């Protein structure tokens, strides 16, 4: 037996034989009026004038769970030959015969193009299907005319064509095969016709699915894939159409092997990209509606099947925007600036932030160098910290401006999100950069030191470290001084070690950078100068005595 989808093709020869035997049986049946003797859950016992009563199945005399007869009622039944003692009775067959007669009187013996909508109520294995319409009129569809699988057929509704009405045999023969073959022939005819034409055709949406639309184009369904609905590209079909909508389509492909027709709606519509080519240019301001979100930005609708990309970097001057939904919502109507228009590639990029005031300009109007501001750490790099000090404005705290001492260790104490007090060191208006300092907000260890030590003072310290360019001398637990190699003078580096005590003269104090420059070379000169000052100040002392005393030392 051949199966095609839900179609099962039977053998007409087997059915003919079985049907002939069935009709011989029917010819021996007769109608009689009997009296109901009793009724139970299985059926009604009916006296039809024979030796014993016959039984009518309870299903034939009930409707919606209620029995239509009572004990003593007269009932018409069909009496069929039976091998048992009790005669075989059917009230349903009597009703069927009456309905068939009425159907015959209305439509004739061989109705033309009469299609019925019926439901399968039983399957006669190897013979065919018993079906009924909404008036409970029964039809018979031989297996060879069914194009329907037996399995799972009961309860299924189908359309079939009426072939013949026989009142003598009390039967109406129908065929689904005739409907299918006529539909296929019509489909072939329509396909051949539309395949030769490039003109738009009218269709009706028959079904809306996730991947597109099924559209009836004169009795044949074609698929309009969701990419072919709009010039926007892939869209949600249900946002555009519903079942029953009329729409113009073009046939763009017919796959004979799969028997599928591919349709396009957008090819019947004017191309909006061509329309805007001469209307828009870079720098134009346009009104749009936010239509969709992606992780990298938002799409905005121009209202004519064109969408533009509003990249997340073009939404706001705020550098730390995480997602477009933080500032926008679907349906928002906004104005944007056209950044790029490529008609050939169907690409439009727009910017929202370009129409907004630049945060740096606002910041520079409100703040000046040396002012104190609050910031939040937003980034940590090898060369320092970045702190957000104004919406859309970050400033750099260089490593050397984090602390007065041990800057790298101090930097490790900070993490993203920490709030800090900073001082504005510099505002670069041309390059739109801001330099900040944390240490400038703190008291410098040098401030206390310079109260008693000035340029020219002789100080004593211990060697902290040697470098190619000189050595660092620890003057206090928090203050270093640098002696450059050219300022060593009589000092011999090879004869010294870290921790040795040395004397030197302060030659420069940089309070902004917390640095002190020292010189051993100038130490002898400084001492000689002090000696001369002492001689000039001592009127009673003799120069020779003083000089001799000093030389002894």
C-alpha positions, -999 to +999 in steps of 0.1 A: +000+000+000+014+034-010+016+063+015+019+100+004+019+124+034-014+117+051-026+099+019-031+062+018-039+047-016-059+015-014-068-011-039-101-005-058-104-042-067-105-053-030-130-027-022-153-036-051-154-072-040-161-063-004-186-036-014-205-061-036-208-085-007-220-057+016-247-047-009-260-082-011-264-082+026-282-048+024-306-061-001-320-086+025-326-058+050-362-045+056-378-017+077-403-024+104-420-006+133-414-021+167-423-014+203-397-007+230-400-034+257-372-022+280-341+001+281-309-004+299-273+011+297-265-011+267-296-006+245-333-010+240-351-043+237-376-040+208-405-062+198-407-064+160-432-093+158-407-121+157-402-150+182-377-130+202-371-093+206-341-075+189-317-050+205-310-014+193-276-001+205-281+026+231-258+050+211-284+051+183-312+064+205-293+089+227-282+124+222-260+144+245-262+116+270-300+116+271-322+088+258-347+099+231-372+071+238-391+055+267-405+021+274-436+015+252-426+040+225-429+030+188-396+030+169-387+024+133-358-001+128-339-018+100-340-056+104-310-074+091-304-111+088-288-126+119-272-159+126-283-156+163-317-160+179-323-123+182-328-102+151-302-075+143-319-041+146-307-005+137-326+027+142-297+047+127-300+029+093-336+040+091-327+076+097-298+073+072-321+059+045-344+089+050-316+114+048-301+097+017-335+100+000-337+137+009-302+142-003-310+125-036-341+146-041-320+177-036-288+169-055-297+140-079-279+107-085-245+122-097-241+158-084-216+180-102-188+197-083-205+191-050-180+193-021-188+183+014-171+190+048-173+157+068-157+140+098-144+104+099-164+084+124-150+049+117-127+030+094-137-003+077-103-020+075-094-027+039-126-012+026-128+025+034-140+052+057-174+061+071-179+098+075-208+121+085-217+157+081-231+181+107-267+167+101-254+131+109-258+121+072-233+093+066-210+091+036-187+063+024-152+069+010-135+038-005-099+034+004-088+039-032-105+073-033-095+084+001-059+097-001-060+094+037-041+073+062-062+049+082-041+054+114-054+084+133-081+092+108-111+090+132-121+124+143-104+142+114-124+166+092-118+166+055-133+180+023-144+155-003-163+155-036-196+137-039-195+111-067-228+093-065-260+090-045-278+055-045-311+053-027-314+016-034-282+009-017-287+036+009-252+051+002-234+082-008-200+077-023-174+105-019-138+110-029-110+130-014-087+119-042-108+139-067-103+171-046-066+165-042-060+158-079-081+188-090-062+210-065-029+197-078-039+203-114-051+238-105-019+245-087+002+233-116-018+256-139-014+286-116+023+279-111+029+277-149+010+309-154+027+330-127+061+316-134+060+332-168+050+366-154+071+392-135+041+412-126+029+416-090-001+395-081-027+398-054-027+374-025-043+368+008-023+360+040-034+324+049-011+318+079+014+338+099+044+319+112+077+328+129+097+326+097+073+345+075+039+344+058+020+318+038+000+336+012-028+323-010-023+333-046-054+321-063-057+287-047-020+280-042+000+289-011+035+304-014+059+314+014+071+350+018+102+346+040+106+372+068+135+388+049+113+395+019+085+413+039+102+447+043+132+467+030+143+468+066+156+433+063+145+404+087+113+415+105+087+399+127+059+389+103+031+393+129+041+430+134+032+437+098+003+413+087-024+391+100-045+363+085-069+375+059-049+406+049-046+413+012-011+419-001+007+423-035+035+398-040+060+387-067+070+351-074+108+351-070+114+313-072+097+280-077+113+248-065+098+219-085+115+192-064+100+205-032+069+220-049+074+253-031+068+289-042+089+317-028+072+351-027+084+387-020+064+416-007+092+441-006+099+437-044+064+451-050+071+482-028+092+512-039+127+511-025+129+537+002+167+539+000+164+552-035+138+578-023+160+592+004+192+592-017+186+628-028+168+639+004+194+631+031+231+638+034+257+636+061+252+662+088+214+664+084+192+663+116+162+639+113+134+627+136+134+590+143+118+564+166+137+539+187+126+505+173+150+478+186+180+472+209+212+452+205+241+450+229+261+473+206+235+500+203+199+508+192+181+508+158+160+538+149+131+539+124+128+567+099+091+557+094+096+546+057+109+510+061+144+523+068+163+517+100+195+534+111+221+522+136+226+544+166+258+528+180+262+528+218+292+551+215+270+577+197+242+577+222+258+598+249+289+616+259+289+595+290+319+573+285+307+545+308+273+537+293+267+500+297+237+494+275+214+516+254+184+508+276+200+529+303+190+561+285+165+550+258+132+531+255+114+514+226+091+540+210+112+570+221+110+598+195+144+615+192+164+637+169+197+624+155+224+636+132+232+616+100+268+603+103+268+580+072+244+573+044+254+545+020+224+537-004+243+510-022+250+491+010+217+501+026+236+514+056+226+544+077+245+555+109+233+582+131+244+600+163+224+614+192+253+628+213+265+650+184+234+671+190+240+674+227+263+699+245+298+686+249+304+677+286+340+691+284+327+725+273+302+725+302+329+714+326+355+740+315+329+767+321+322+756+356+356+746+369+391+761+368+426+748+377+435+745+414+398+739+423+389+709+445+363+684+431+350+650+440+356+620+416+350+583+412+377+559+400+366+544+367+399+529+354+433+518+368+463+518+344+500+513+347+506+551+346+478+562+370+441+564+378+412+578+358+385+595+378+351+607+365+347+642+378+317+654+357+291+637+335+311+626+304+344+640+317+373+619+332+405+632+345+439+615+349+457+611+383+492+603+373+512+579+395+533+607+409+502+626+419+486+598+439+507+603+470+537+622+484+556+589+489+554+553+477+530+561+449+528+526+435+520+510+468+494+538+475+478+532+441+472+495+450+448+507+477+424+521+452+398+501+432+371+510+406+342+528+421+361+544+449+352+580+456+382+604+459+388+641+466+411+656+439+425+689+429+425+701+393+461+706+383+455+715+346+428+718+320+440+712+284+413+730+264+428+721+230+430+683+236+402+682+261+422+666+289+422+672+326+451+665+350+442+657+386+460+652+419+451+634+451+483+643+469+477+680+463+447+677+486+470+664+514+496+682+535+531+678+520+559+664+543+581+690+527+561+719+542+572+710+577+608+704+566+613+738+549+603+756+580+638+750+594+657+742+562+662+766+533+683+766+501+719+769+513+713+750+545+738+722+553+720+690+561+730+655+572+714+623+559+720+586+551+725+571+517+693+554+505+701+543+470+726+546+442+716+554+406+736+559+374+728+596+376+736+600+413+724+589+447+693+594+470+699+606+505+672+601+532+669+634+551+638+624+572+616+593+572+595+608+545+618+631+526+646+622+501+672+644+486+690+638+452+727+643+448+736+642+411+769+627+400+783+661+389+776+674+425+796+646+443+828+668+445+853+651+468+828+623+476+840+589+463+811+566+454+832+535+455+842+541+491+806+545+503+777+522+509+739+524+516+733+536+551+765+557+553+760+592+567+768+622+544+766+660+546+754+681+517+741+716+509+704+721+498+706+737+463+669+735+453+635+729+469+606+720+445+574+721+467+551+711+439+569+679+431+581+673+467+618+671+456+650+684+471+683+688+452+716+684+472+753+690+465+784+678+483+806+697+458+793+730+471+797+720+507+834+733+510+823+765+492+794+769+516+817+764+546+841+790+534+813+814+529+801+809+564+837+814+577+839+848+560+806+858+574+818+849+608+850+870+604+831+900+592+808+898+621+836+895+648+852+930+653+874+919+682+888+888+668+918+888+646+915+874+612+947+853+616+935+837+649+902+828+636+916+815+603+942+794+623+915+780+645+894+770+616+923+755+597+931+733+627+897+719+625 
